[in-house]
Every structure is written in structure tokens, then in C-alpha cells.
Amino acid sequence: MVNGHSKDILMDADCAVVEVEEQLATESLPPAVSAGLQAQASNGKLVKVETLTKKGKLVAYEAQVLTKGKKLEVQVRPNGEPFGHEE
């Protein structure tokens, strides 16, 4: 935990940072991202939202969604558009 939120860092064998997932407050999302995640979540509730950064570049926002007692994960691009695949 860092400042009350989670931050996961993936490093390669040479200790270079490859990927960072950092939790953020749902209310701090850009409007297009919030709308995109909610569209992907359908009737589910966004319970945790993270940024996904690879090699220093923001590549996606992802959210854990709770739907009828089941958790799933959805992702959108930084502009809020859906991916055709998982980043």
C-alpha cells in the first residue's frame, strides 16, 4: 500500500520496471474512461480501478467488477475505448 492505495510493480531479470499497476479513486477517472469502464461492466459495480503502465507509458485502465457475487476484470484504452484483447 502506498498512500492508501495499492501499487504493483513487475520487473524483469535486470531489475528494469516492465509494468506498473496503480490503484486510483473511481471519482478521479477521466470522464471518457469512467464511461468506458462502466459500459464494459454493464450492470456490475466497479470495485477497484487501476492504471496500467508499460515501459513508462499509460496503456490502459482496468477495473474489477462485481456482478451477482462474481468478480471479473474489464479494461479500456486511455481514451476510454474498449480493447479487442487484454493488455
N, C-alpha and C positions, 0 to 999 in steps of 0.2 A: 504494500500500500504506500502510495505517495500522495500526500495532501488529501487523504480521504478517498482516493480512487486507485484502481489497480493499473499497473503498467507492466506488460510482459515484453521482454527483450530476447530475441533469438540471435545468437552469434554463431559464426562459422568457426572452423578449426583454428583459424588465425586470430580469433577474438574480434573480428570485424562485425559490426552490427549489420544484420541482414534484414531484420523485420522488427517493428515495434507495434504493439497493440496497446493503446492507452484509452482508458475509460473516460468518458465525459458525461456531463449532465445532459439529459434529453432536451431541456429548455435552451441549451446553448448551441444546438444544431442550427445550421443554416436552413431557412425555410424549405428550399428545394430538397435538401437531404431528409429533413423531417417528413415531408410529404412522400418522398420516395420510399423510405423505410416503412412508413405506415401503410402505403399501398401494397408493399411486399408482405407485410404482416397480416393484411386483411383485417379480420375481426380480433386478432390477437393483441396482447398488451406488450409493448416494448418494456423489458425489464432491465436491460443493461445495454448501453451503447458505447462503442469503441471506434477510434480511428485506427486505420491500418496503414502503416508507413513502411515502404520497402526501399532500401538504399537511399534514405533521406527524402523520399517523395511520397506524399499522401496519395494512396491508390484507391482507398475505399473507406466507407463507413460500414460497420456491421452492428447488428443488434440481436440480442437474444430475445426471442418472442415466446410468450406463454399463451398457449391456446388449448383450452379444455384440459388443463392439467399437464400438457406436454410442452417441452421446450424445444425450439428449433432456432436456427440462425439464418438471418437474411442479410444480404449485402447490397449496397448501391455504390455507384461511382461518386466521386467528389461533387459532381453536378446534380446528383440525385437520381440519375437514370439507372435502371437495373442492369446487372451483368447477365450475360448468357451463360456464365460459368462462375465458379467460386475463385476468388483471388487468393 
